[in-house]
Amino acid sequence: MRILFLTHYYAPEVNAPASRTAEHCRIWARAGHEVTVVTGTPNHPQGTPYPGYGNPIWRRETVDGVDVVRLWTFLAANEGFGRRTANYVSYAAAATAAAPFLPKADVVVSTSPQFFCGLAGWPMRLAKRARWVLEIRDLWPESIVAVGAMKASPAIRMLERLEAFAYRRADAVVAVANAFVPHIAERRGRAEGVEVFVNGVDLSAFSPGGDGAAAKRALGLEGRFVAAYVGTHGMAHGLDTLLDAADRLRHRPDIVFLLVGDGAERKALEAARAARGLDNVVMLGQRPKSDMPAIWSATDVSLIHLRRSDLFKKVLPSKMAEAMGMERPIVLGVEGEAETVLRAAGAGIAVPPEDADALAAAVVRLADDPAAAAAHGRAGRAYAEARLDRGRIALDYLDLLERVARL
């Protein structure tokens, strides 16, 4: 089968969508299928090409058996609404213009967000006379209203019409969370053709072990209990709550908060940490994927948090799967489906979003009860092995693509 995959993000970028897509495509290629990925130059989150990459009109390379075509896009850092929108639109335009020069395909997959990347699957489908699978990793444009990036307006209503158009025209829609299905089915006009493949984890890469003491020593955190947030520092994540929790735990020098990643809110968070004199907060910025095993080895509890919003009750953060794979207990500040999964797995403690007191208390509870923390970690790993194995999920996804290609 010939698979053409449109994605705004791809390895060596290290955010969740890049990792998900790269791992799925690698597995599909190893299964003997012809996989072509259409993306841009790696530049997330700073908007600057990674070393060894410029921003040419066209660049082609083979990575892990996957044919990767990188197209010119207007580069922008992961901040500022106007420039990011130009970045998203330029990708869709570049992918559409490149369609005649891309390989033949039996099925086109496009992933959203970014919204215009997902929508680009429709003209690509027409150009290639192929079937189209639309992957939804976030409910967009609903999510940009939820985080306050845009208010309800005629522009939002227009985007909602485009969203419904894409759902109706796609041969199948893939969601990453069960809670997305009712929304998609309503806009699509039917539940038929909507399937769920959650964000899993590569259990061979994310597995317990490693020298935690040495990893902490290298980070200057030796002998301390590390509560780590690893991921995007964006408007949706409410990481000011983590700073508030750290403020409440100044009296516990044995506990340190570690923030790893980048995003639109990172500079504001760094400024707030400095202004408040939070010496128990360490911010490392974006780190390459090769550093992640050491970061996880140094982590005693994984912090996963989103702002309080009805929309986020439908979200299942990808970092949950990674923390479970690493056998790390979780303190989860996300309601809804994520909390349901956490409780079913027994993988940690759920706290209300944006409740710094509850978050601080949960961290203290795990720091003071290593046996309970270890038990949560083991339970999470067992759940990941049973339900979140990326390899198994990728093969189930492949089965859907084969069925769609035969339509």
N, C-alpha and C positions, 0 to 999 in steps of 0.2 A: 504494500500500500504506500502511496505517496502522500505525505502529510506536509502541509505548509502552515507554519505557526507564526502568527503576528503577535509580537510582544514589545512593549515599550522598554522593558527591563530584561537584561540577560547577563549571565556570568561573563566577565568576572565581577559584575556588580553583586553585592552581597545582601540586598534586601530580600524580603520574603517572596515577592513575585518572581524575582530573578532566580532564586534558588529552586522554587517549585517547578518553574518551567524548564530550567536546565536539567534537573534530575529526571523529570518525566521524559523529556526529549532524548536524553542519553539512554534511558531504558528502552524506549521505543526503537531507537536505532540499533541497539544490541539485539533486539528481537527480530531484526532483519528488514525493517522498514526504511524507506527513504524519507528522511526528515530534514526539512529546510526551515530554518528560523529567520524571520525578517525582523530586524531590530535596528537600533541606532548605535552610535559609538558609546562605550561605557563611560558614564560621567556622573552618575548619581552618588551622593546628593549635592555635590558642590557645583555641578554644571561645567566642570573642567574635564577634558578627556583624560583617561587614565594613561600612565606612562606607556609609550609604544603605540598609542592610538592618536591619530589626528581626528578630523571630522570631514573625511572625504565624501564625495557624492556617492561612491560605491566602494565597498571593501568586502572581500569574500575570504572566508577561512573555514577550515574544518576543525571542530573541537569535539572530542569524544565521539567521533563518528557522525556528528551532526553538521550539516552544511549551514553555516551562519553567514547571512548577508546583512551587512551593516550599511545603513543609508544615512545621508546627511540629514540632520535636523537642527533647528534653532535651539542651541543649548542654553539652559537656564538652571540656576541653583534651585533646590527644593524649598523655595520661599518666594513670595511675591506672586499674586494671582495672575496679573497680566502676562508676565514673562513665561510663567509656567503654562498658561493656556496657549501661548504662541508655540511653545515646545510641543505640546500635545497635538495641536492642529498640524504643525509641520510634519510630524511623524505620519499622520494619516494621509496627508497630501503626498509625501515621498513614497509611502508604500503603494498608494494607488497608481502613481506615475510609473513605478517600477514594475507593475504587474506584468506587462508584456515580456519583460526580460527575465522573469522568474521561472523556475521549473514547473512543469505540469503537476497538477495535484488531483488526488481523488477526494480529499477533504481539506478544507481550510478551517483552522482554529484561530480565533482571535480572543484576546483576554482583556478584561476590563475590571477595574480601571487600569490604565487611563481610558476614559469614556470613548475618545475619538479613535483610540487603537481598537477597541472592541467593535466600534461601528465600521471601521475600515474593512472588516471581514466581508461586508456585503458587496462592495464593488469588486473585491478580490474574488469572491465567489463567482460573480458574473463573468469576470475576465477569464477565469480558469474553468468555467463550466463545471464547478465542483460543488460538493455538499459543504454546508457551513455549520460549524459548532461554535457557539458563543459562550465563553467562560466568564462567569461573574464572580469576582473575588470581593466585591464591595458593591452595595446598592447605591449607584450613582445616577442621577445627581442628588438623591436624598441625603447622602452623607455630607456633601459640601454645605447643605443648609444646616445640618445638625451641628457641625463644628463652627458655624458662624462665618464661613468664608463667603457665602452669598445669602441673600435673603430671598424669600418667595417673591417672584417677579415674573413678568412676561418671558424673560430669558430662561428662567427655570422651567416654566410651563412648556416652552419650546423644546428644551432638552428632555423633558419627560415624554413628549410626543415622539422624539427620536428614540428614546429608550424603548417605548412600547413598540415602535416600528421594528427595531432590531430583534426584540423578543419574538415577534410574530413571524418575521422572515427567516429566522435561524431554523435549521433542520432539527437542532437539539440545543438545549441550554444546560450548561454545567454550572452548578452552584457549589460553593465551598462550605456551606452551612445549611442544615435542614430548615432553619428559620427563614432563609431567603425564599423558600419554595412558594409559600402563599402569595407573596408580593409578585414574584415572577409569573406565576400562573395567572394571576388576575390581569396583569398587563399583557400577557401573551394571549389570553382568551381561552387557555386550556392548560391543564397540568401535564398532558401528554408530551413527552420529549424533554421533560425537565428531570435531570439526575444530579445527585450530590456525590462529589468526591472531595472529602475534607482535606485540609492541609495536614499532610503526614510528616514523617521524619525519616531520614536515612539512618536506620538503626546501626549501620556499620560505622558511620561517621560520628553519630551522636550516641555514645555509649559510655557507661560509667567507667571510672578508672582515672588514671593520671595522678600525678603527684600534686595534690592540692596545696600542701605546705610550700613546695617549691614555687608553685604558681603565685601564691600569695606573697612570697618573699620577693619575687621578681617585680611585683606591683607595689611593693612597699606596704603591704597589708598583713604582714606576718602576725599570727596569733590573734587575729580579729575575726569576728563572725561577719561574713560578707553577704549583704542583701543587695542583689544585683538586678538592675533593669537593663536589658540588652535589646536594642531595637531603635526604631525611628523616634526622634524627639519632635513630634508634630502637635498640631492644634488639638487633635482628637485624643491625645494620650493623657492630658491632665497631669503632667509630671511635677507641677508645682505642689501637688499633694504629697509627693515623695519628699520634697524639700521640707514641707511642714512636718511630716513624720520625723525626719531627721532632726529638726529643731526640737521636737519633744523628747528626743533620745540623746540630747547632749550629755546627760548624766551617765550614759553608758559608753565609756570609751572603748569597750570591747566590741561594739557594733559599728559597722561602717556601711554606708550606702554607696554603691558603685553604679554609675551610669555610663553605658557604652553605646555609642551611636551618634547620629547626626540628624539634623532636620531643621525645620523652620523655627522651632522654639529653642534651639540649643543655646544661642547667644544670650537670649533673655534669661534662661535658666542659669547660665554661668554668671551673669551679672547679679542675679538674685542671690546665688550662693555666696558670692564675694561680699555683697552688701550686708548679708546676714551673718557673715563670719562662720559659715557652716563647715568647720574643719572635718566633720565626719561624713562629708560628701566628696567623692572622688569622681571626676568626669574625664573620661579618656578620649572622647570623640570617636570618629569612625575608625574601625580596625579591619585589616584584611581578613579574609576567611581563614587563612592559615593561623591566625592568632586565636580563633574561637575556642579550640580545645583547651588552651591554657586559661582563657577567661572563664569557661564553664568549670574547669577544675578548681578555680579559686572561689567559685560561687557556692554559698551555703544554702541560700534560698533565692528562688527566682521571683521577682516582682513583675506582675503583669497588670496593667491599669489602663482604663479608658475613662473619659468623662461620663457623667451620668446623662444618659439619653435613651429614649425608647429605641432609637435606631440601633444602638450598640448592644441591645439585648439580643439581637439577631447574629452578632458577630462571634466567630470562634477564632481567637488570635493564633497565628501560626506558632508563636513562641511557646504556647502551652505544649505542643507536641515535642519541641526541642528540649524543653525542661524535663518532660517526662522521660524522653529517651536518655537523657543524661542522669536520670535517677535523682533529680533535684526536687525538693518540695517547693510548692508554689504558694505565694500569697496573691490572691486574685481579686482585683478591684473591678470586675466586670459582671454585670447581671445577665440573666437570661440563659441562652444556650450554653455559653462558656461555663457558667456556674453549675448548670446541670451536668455537664461533662466532668467538671472537677469533682463534684460530689460522687458521681457514679464511679469514678476512678479511685476515689480516696486519696487524691494526689496532693492535697494541701488544705489551706484555709481560705474561705471566701469572706471578703469584707465589702461593705457598701462602697461604691465609687465615690471619690472625692471626700472620704472620711479619714483624715490623717490620724485621728486618735485610734480608730480601729486598725488601721494599717500598722501603726507603731506597736500596738498591743500584740498583733499577730506575729510580727517579727520578734518581739521579746519572747513570746511563748515558744517559738521554735528555737531561738538561741538558748533558752534555758532548759529545753527538753530535747537533747540530741537524739534520744531513742524515738520520740514521736516524729521528729524531722526525718530520720532515716526510714521509718515505716512509711511515711507519706511518699518518700522518694522511691522506695521499692514498689509500692502500689502503682505509682505513675508509670514506672518502667513496664510493669506487667500489662497495664492497659495499653501502652504504646505498642508492645509486641503483638497484642491481640487485635488491635483496631486501627493503629496509626502507622503501620509499616508502609513507607513511601513506595517501595517496590511493588507491593501487592496492590496498592491503590493505583499506581501507574498502569499495571496490567489490566485492571478492571476498566480504567479509562480507555485503554487501547481497544478493549472489546467493544465499547460504545462506538469508537471511531470506525471500527470495521463494520459494525451494523449500519451506521449512518452512511458510510461509503457505498453500501449495497442498495440503498434506497432507490 
